[in-house]
């Protein structure tokens, strides 16, 4: 599962959500995502796989800063140019763009993409 901590969540709320995950023993079952860098950093610090969501351009944080925060996955908009996504891939991140209309649209992504998000996972 890939739950998202929405932007605007306070640091206390981020901790509360992660505490709930801990209580349920979900650390090995989740990739926790957020558009908020500080939340994504906290997620990684707590031992969860963290996915930092971003728009169609690179965020203000450099790939080095993102990696140093312990973040392993990035989720750019599917509208991000392929060569920019490739920069993230070459920096060592798992890349999972969002949001494709249907799962069958995944065939349009480059082969080095590690996953993707879709609004309709059941289309054939």
ChimeraX commands (.cxc) that place a marker at each C-alpha (Angstrom):
marker #1 position 0.00,0.00,0.00 radius 0.5
marker #1 position 1.08,3.57,-0.58 radius 0.5
marker #1 position -0.73,5.89,1.84 radius 0.5
marker #1 position -0.17,9.63,1.45 radius 0.5
marker #1 position 0.42,12.19,4.16 radius 0.5
marker #1 position -1.11,15.34,2.69 radius 0.5
marker #1 position 0.65,18.71,2.62 radius 0.5
marker #1 position -0.22,20.87,5.59 radius 0.5
marker #1 position 0.02,18.04,8.09 radius 0.5
marker #1 position 1.85,19.23,11.18 radius 0.5
marker #1 position 4.94,17.37,12.35 radius 0.5
marker #1 position 2.85,16.05,15.27 radius 0.5
marker #1 position 0.23,14.74,12.83 radius 0.5
marker #1 position 2.92,13.03,10.74 radius 0.5
marker #1 position 4.27,11.34,13.88 radius 0.5
marker #1 position 0.74,10.34,14.90 radius 0.5
marker #1 position 0.09,8.68,11.53 radius 0.5
marker #1 position 3.42,6.82,11.68 radius 0.5
marker #1 position 2.67,5.74,15.26 radius 0.5
marker #1 position -0.62,4.26,14.01 radius 0.5
marker #1 position 1.28,2.35,11.31 radius 0.5
marker #1 position 3.77,1.13,13.95 radius 0.5
marker #1 position 0.95,-0.13,16.18 radius 0.5
marker #1 position -0.34,-2.19,13.27 radius 0.5
marker #1 position 3.10,-3.54,12.32 radius 0.5
marker #1 position 2.95,-2.08,8.81 radius 0.5
marker #1 position 6.56,-0.89,8.37 radius 0.5
marker #1 position 7.38,-3.59,5.83 radius 0.5
marker #1 position 4.08,-3.26,3.95 radius 0.5
marker #1 position 3.99,0.42,3.05 radius 0.5
marker #1 position 5.59,3.02,0.86 radius 0.5
marker #1 position 4.48,6.22,2.58 radius 0.5
marker #1 position 4.29,9.24,0.28 radius 0.5
marker #1 position 4.06,12.99,0.67 radius 0.5
marker #1 position 4.49,16.19,-1.33 radius 0.5
marker #1 position 5.95,17.72,1.85 radius 0.5
marker #1 position 9.74,17.24,2.01 radius 0.5
marker #1 position 9.88,17.46,5.81 radius 0.5
marker #1 position 7.15,14.82,6.10 radius 0.5
marker #1 position 8.94,12.58,3.58 radius 0.5
marker #1 position 12.15,13.03,5.55 radius 0.5
marker #1 position 10.41,12.09,8.83 radius 0.5
marker #1 position 8.88,9.06,7.16 radius 0.5
marker #1 position 12.36,7.86,6.16 radius 0.5
marker #1 position 13.84,8.66,9.58 radius 0.5
marker #1 position 11.16,6.48,11.18 radius 0.5
marker #1 position 12.28,3.52,9.06 radius 0.5
marker #1 position 9.50,3.57,6.50 radius 0.5
marker #1 position 10.07,3.51,2.78 radius 0.5
marker #1 position 9.50,7.13,1.79 radius 0.5
marker #1 position 8.27,8.41,-1.57 radius 0.5
marker #1 position 8.68,12.14,-2.16 radius 0.5
marker #1 position 6.00,13.41,-4.52 radius 0.5
marker #1 position 6.78,16.30,-6.86 radius 0.5
marker #1 position 5.19,18.12,-9.75 radius 0.5
marker #1 position 6.25,18.30,-13.38 radius 0.5
marker #1 position 9.55,20.02,-12.50 radius 0.5
marker #1 position 12.33,19.15,-10.12 radius 0.5
marker #1 position 11.69,20.31,-6.54 radius 0.5
marker #1 position 13.80,22.94,-4.79 radius 0.5
marker #1 position 15.70,20.18,-2.97 radius 0.5
marker #1 position 18.57,18.70,-4.95 radius 0.5
marker #1 position 18.72,14.95,-5.63 radius 0.5
marker #1 position 21.62,14.82,-3.15 radius 0.5
marker #1 position 19.52,16.48,-0.41 radius 0.5
marker #1 position 16.65,14.10,-1.09 radius 0.5
marker #1 position 18.97,11.07,-0.91 radius 0.5
marker #1 position 20.68,12.35,2.25 radius 0.5
marker #1 position 17.22,12.53,3.86 radius 0.5
marker #1 position 16.95,8.76,3.37 radius 0.5
marker #1 position 14.25,9.03,0.73 radius 0.5
marker #1 position 14.48,6.15,-1.77 radius 0.5
marker #1 position 11.46,6.74,-4.02 radius 0.5
marker #1 position 10.29,9.80,-5.94 radius 0.5
marker #1 position 6.90,10.34,-7.51 radius 0.5
marker #1 position 6.97,12.95,-10.25 radius 0.5
marker #1 position 3.91,14.02,-12.17 radius 0.5
marker #1 position 3.48,11.94,-15.31 radius 0.5
marker #1 position 3.72,15.32,-17.07 radius 0.5
marker #1 position 7.38,15.65,-16.06 radius 0.5
marker #1 position 9.59,15.35,-19.15 radius 0.5
marker #1 position 11.11,11.89,-19.53 radius 0.5
marker #1 position 14.67,13.26,-19.54 radius 0.5
marker #1 position 14.03,14.96,-16.19 radius 0.5
marker #1 position 12.61,11.74,-14.75 radius 0.5
marker #1 position 15.69,9.96,-16.07 radius 0.5
marker #1 position 17.86,12.39,-14.08 radius 0.5
marker #1 position 16.10,11.17,-10.93 radius 0.5
marker #1 position 16.55,7.55,-11.98 radius 0.5
marker #1 position 20.26,8.08,-12.64 radius 0.5
marker #1 position 20.57,9.72,-9.21 radius 0.5
marker #1 position 19.60,6.34,-7.76 radius 0.5
marker #1 position 15.94,6.83,-6.94 radius 0.5
marker #1 position 13.08,4.47,-7.66 radius 0.5
marker #1 position 10.78,6.50,-9.92 radius 0.5
marker #1 position 6.98,6.06,-9.83 radius 0.5
marker #1 position 5.07,8.75,-11.75 radius 0.5
marker #1 position 1.48,9.73,-11.01 radius 0.5
marker #1 position -1.33,9.79,-12.29 radius 0.5
marker #1 position -1.96,7.78,-15.41 radius 0.5
marker #1 position -5.58,7.57,-16.53 radius 0.5
marker #1 position -5.57,3.77,-16.71 radius 0.5
marker #1 position -3.14,0.95,-15.98 radius 0.5
marker #1 position -2.92,0.16,-19.68 radius 0.5
marker #1 position -1.32,3.61,-20.16 radius 0.5
marker #1 position 1.70,2.27,-18.28 radius 0.5
marker #1 position 3.07,0.81,-21.52 radius 0.5
marker #1 position 3.88,4.37,-22.61 radius 0.5
marker #1 position 6.38,4.83,-19.79 radius 0.5
marker #1 position 10.09,4.09,-20.25 radius 0.5
marker #1 position 11.24,0.62,-19.20 radius 0.5
marker #1 position 13.37,1.95,-16.33 radius 0.5
marker #1 position 10.33,3.28,-14.43 radius 0.5
marker #1 position 9.82,1.33,-11.17 radius 0.5
marker #1 position 6.07,1.77,-10.88 radius 0.5
marker #1 position 3.25,4.23,-11.44 radius 0.5
marker #1 position -0.02,5.44,-9.99 radius 0.5
marker #1 position -3.29,5.29,-11.89 radius 0.5
marker #1 position -6.89,6.29,-11.32 radius 0.5
marker #1 position -8.10,3.05,-12.94 radius 0.5
marker #1 position -5.98,0.03,-12.08 radius 0.5
marker #1 position -8.53,-2.45,-13.45 radius 0.5
marker #1 position -8.67,-1.43,-17.12 radius 0.5
marker #1 position -7.38,-3.88,-19.67 radius 0.5
marker link #1:1,2 radius 0.2
marker link #1:2,3 radius 0.2
marker link #1:3,4 radius 0.2
marker link #1:4,5 radius 0.2
marker link #1:5,6 radius 0.2
marker link #1:6,7 radius 0.2
marker link #1:7,8 radius 0.2
marker link #1:8,9 radius 0.2
marker link #1:9,10 radius 0.2
marker link #1:10,11 radius 0.2
marker link #1:11,12 radius 0.2
marker link #1:12,13 radius 0.2
marker link #1:13,14 radius 0.2
marker link #1:14,15 radius 0.2
marker link #1:15,16 radius 0.2
marker link #1:16,17 radius 0.2
marker link #1:17,18 radius 0.2
marker link #1:18,19 radius 0.2
marker link #1:19,20 radius 0.2
marker link #1:20,21 radius 0.2
marker link #1:21,22 radius 0.2
marker link #1:22,23 radius 0.2
marker link #1:23,24 radius 0.2
marker link #1:24,25 radius 0.2
marker link #1:25,26 radius 0.2
marker link #1:26,27 radius 0.2
marker link #1:27,28 radius 0.2
marker link #1:28,29 radius 0.2
marker link #1:29,30 radius 0.2
marker link #1:30,31 radius 0.2
marker link #1:31,32 radius 0.2
marker link #1:32,33 radius 0.2
marker link #1:33,34 radius 0.2
marker link #1:34,35 radius 0.2
marker link #1:35,36 radius 0.2
marker link #1:36,37 radius 0.2
marker link #1:37,38 radius 0.2
marker link #1:38,39 radius 0.2
marker link #1:39,40 radius 0.2
marker link #1:40,41 radius 0.2
marker link #1:41,42 radius 0.2
marker link #1:42,43 radius 0.2
marker link #1:43,44 radius 0.2
marker link #1:44,45 radius 0.2
marker link #1:45,46 radius 0.2
marker link #1:46,47 radius 0.2
marker link #1:47,48 radius 0.2
marker link #1:48,49 radius 0.2
marker link #1:49,50 radius 0.2
marker link #1:50,51 radius 0.2
marker link #1:51,52 radius 0.2
marker link #1:52,53 radius 0.2
marker link #1:53,54 radius 0.2
marker link #1:54,55 radius 0.2
marker link #1:55,56 radius 0.2
marker link #1:56,57 radius 0.2
marker link #1:57,58 radius 0.2
marker link #1:58,59 radius 0.2
marker link #1:59,60 radius 0.2
marker link #1:60,61 radius 0.2
marker link #1:61,62 radius 0.2
marker link #1:62,63 radius 0.2
marker link #1:63,64 radius 0.2
marker link #1:64,65 radius 0.2
marker link #1:65,66 radius 0.2
marker link #1:66,67 radius 0.2
marker link #1:67,68 radius 0.2
marker link #1:68,69 radius 0.2
marker link #1:69,70 radius 0.2
marker link #1:70,71 radius 0.2
marker link #1:71,72 radius 0.2
marker link #1:72,73 radius 0.2
marker link #1:73,74 radius 0.2
marker link #1:74,75 radius 0.2
marker link #1:75,76 radius 0.2
marker link #1:76,77 radius 0.2
marker link #1:77,78 radius 0.2
marker link #1:78,79 radius 0.2
marker link #1:79,80 radius 0.2
marker link #1:80,81 radius 0.2
marker link #1:81,82 radius 0.2
marker link #1:82,83 radius 0.2
marker link #1:83,84 radius 0.2
marker link #1:84,85 radius 0.2
marker link #1:85,86 radius 0.2
marker link #1:86,87 radius 0.2
marker link #1:87,88 radius 0.2
marker link #1:88,89 radius 0.2
marker link #1:89,90 radius 0.2
marker link #1:90,91 radius 0.2
marker link #1:91,92 radius 0.2
marker link #1:92,93 radius 0.2
marker link #1:93,94 radius 0.2
marker link #1:94,95 radius 0.2
marker link #1:95,96 radius 0.2
marker link #1:96,97 radius 0.2
marker link #1:97,98 radius 0.2
marker link #1:98,99 radius 0.2
marker link #1:99,100 radius 0.2
marker link #1:100,101 radius 0.2
marker link #1:101,102 radius 0.2
marker link #1:102,103 radius 0.2
marker link #1:103,104 radius 0.2
marker link #1:104,105 radius 0.2
marker link #1:105,106 radius 0.2
marker link #1:106,107 radius 0.2
marker link #1:107,108 radius 0.2
marker link #1:108,109 radius 0.2
marker link #1:109,110 radius 0.2
marker link #1:110,111 radius 0.2
marker link #1:111,112 radius 0.2
marker link #1:112,113 radius 0.2
marker link #1:113,114 radius 0.2
marker link #1:114,115 radius 0.2
marker link #1:115,116 radius 0.2
marker link #1:116,117 radius 0.2
marker link #1:117,118 radius 0.2
marker link #1:118,119 radius 0.2
marker link #1:119,120 radius 0.2
marker link #1:120,121 radius 0.2
marker link #1:121,122 radius 0.2
marker link #1:122,123 radius 0.2
marker link #1:123,124 radius 0.2
view
